[in-house]
Amino acid sequence: MQIDLNSDLGEGFGPYKLGDDEALLKIVTSANIACGYHAGDAVIMDKSVRAALANKADIGAHVGFPDRLGFGRHPIHMELAELEKHVIYQLGALEGIARAAGHKMTHMNFHGALGNMAFVDRPLAEMLVDAVASFNHDLILLCLANTEFSKAAEKKGFKTANVFLADRAYDDDGILVKRGLPGAVIEDPEAVKQRVKQFLDDGAILSINGKRLTTPIHTILVHGDTPGSVTLANTIRSLIQDEGHALTPLSQMDL
């Protein structure tokens, strides 16, 4: 089985640093880079892109609401036509930085509240997919399987990669449990490790209520801002290799 190891990176701002991006980029095979809306700025984006290039890691745009104060986790209700332009703006920002650095953007995913809303809101999901298509139909879209967003992406003919957020709980429908609810964020590194091992062993993850979810997974995500993320990413990388699976960047996967 081909497995990509992925992380959300570039989430500092100005002199403020969040996570150890340099260390993580020596471990992961692809990175989602903040595009300046929920976090990040031009200088941080450039450093992240160049570090990814040096470590032969794929890069993708991590697109969210214009919400630095809330780290992209505050739902913002705006006209879809307006939101579409904010999506294209962020894609263009990372594409420009990547091109200047000699790297190539291969994928994208939606961050925080915007991503969560797109999982369940069909008109929003369809608009977001259309916005990406108008920019670059060759981008791989990271999805949760069997959501409105994944259905819209597949209908539009995109390559999609199903993501497993190792440190987040899922409900019985395969949707992320809302942050702030008990158990939504899994903080125990051993518990995260066991969740990943179970998936690698039998192809399933357990919902917060113990339901077995068996959707295909292509990439395992470690949040760069999670305490101990470097150690956790190393552990997951070792698990993937020890179980005999092939660590594979998204752009090289058979999707």
C-alpha positions, 0 to 999 in steps of 0.5 A, spaced: 500 500 500 502 506 498 501 511 503 503 519 504 505 522 510 502 529 510 503 535 515 500 542 515 506 547 515 507 554 514 503 556 520 507 562 523 506 569 522 512 575 521 516 573 527 512 568 530 513 561 529 508 555 530 511 548 530 518 545 527 517 546 520 524 544 518 524 538 522 517 535 519 520 537 512 525 531 513 520 526 515 513 527 511 512 526 504 508 532 502 506 538 506 500 543 506 502 550 506 498 556 509 497 561 504 496 567 509 489 567 510 489 563 517 496 563 518 503 564 514 505 570 510 510 571 504 516 570 507 514 564 511 511 561 505 517 561 501 521 558 506 517 552 507 517 551 499 524 551 499 525 547 505 520 542 502 524 542 495 530 541 499 527 535 502 523 532 496 517 533 499 510 535 495 507 542 496 500 544 496 496 550 498 492 550 505 486 554 504 482 557 509 477 563 511 481 570 512 481 569 519 488 570 522 485 571 529 481 565 530 486 561 526 481 559 520 477 556 525 471 561 525 466 560 520 465 566 516 458 566 512 459 570 505 457 570 498 459 564 494 462 568 489 466 572 494 469 566 497 471 563 490 475 569 489 478 568 496 480 561 494 483 563 488 487 568 491 490 563 496 492 558 490 495 564 486 499 566 492 502 559 493 503 558 486 507 564 485 512 563 491 513 555 488 514 557 481 519 562 483 523 557 488 523 552 482 518 548 486 511 545 483 504 545 487 501 539 486 495 538 491 491 543 495 486 542 501 481 546 505 483 548 512 479 549 519 472 551 519 472 552 511 473 545 510 468 542 515 463 546 512 464 543 505 464 536 508 456 537 509 454 543 505 453 541 497 453 548 494 459 550 498 463 544 496 461 545 489 463 552 489 470 550 492 471 545 487 469 549 481 474 555 484 480 550 484 478 547 477 478 554 474 485 555 477 488 548 476 484 542 474 490 538 475 491 539 482 490 533 487 484 535 492 485 532 499 478 530 502 474 526 507 471 520 504 464 520 502 463 527 504 459 533 499 466 535 498 469 529 495 463 527 491 463 534 488 471 533 487 470 526 483 464 529 479 468 534 477 473 529 475 479 531 480 484 526 482 482 525 490 486 523 496 483 521 502 486 523 508 486 520 515 487 526 521 491 521 526 489 526 532 482 528 530 476 523 532 471 522 527 463 521 528 459 515 526 458 518 519 466 519 518 466 527 519 471 530 524 468 531 531 467 539 532 473 542 536 471 543 543 467 537 544 470 532 549 475 527 545 475 531 539 482 532 539 486 526 541 492 528 545 495 522 547 501 520 542 500 513 544 493 513 542 494 516 536 500 511 534 495 505 536 489 508 531 495 509 525 497 502 527 490 499 526 489 502 520 495 500 517 493 493 520 486 492 517 484 498 513 479 501 518 479 507 523 474 507 529 469 513 530 469 516 537 463 511 538 467 505 536 464 504 529 469 501 524 470 506 518 473 502 512 474 508 507 480 508 503 486 512 506 491 515 501 495 520 506 496 520 514 496 527 516 500 530 522 498 537 525 504 541 525 502 545 531 500 539 535 505 538 541 510 533 540 509 533 532 516 531 530 516 525 534 509 523 532 511 524 525 517 520 526 513 514 529 508 514 524 513 514 519 516 508 522 510 504 523 508 505 515 515 502 513 515 497 519 508 494 516 511 494 509 508 500 506 511 504 501 512 512 503 509 515 497 508 523 495 501 524 493 504 526 486 507 519 485 501 515 488 496 511 483 490 515 485 
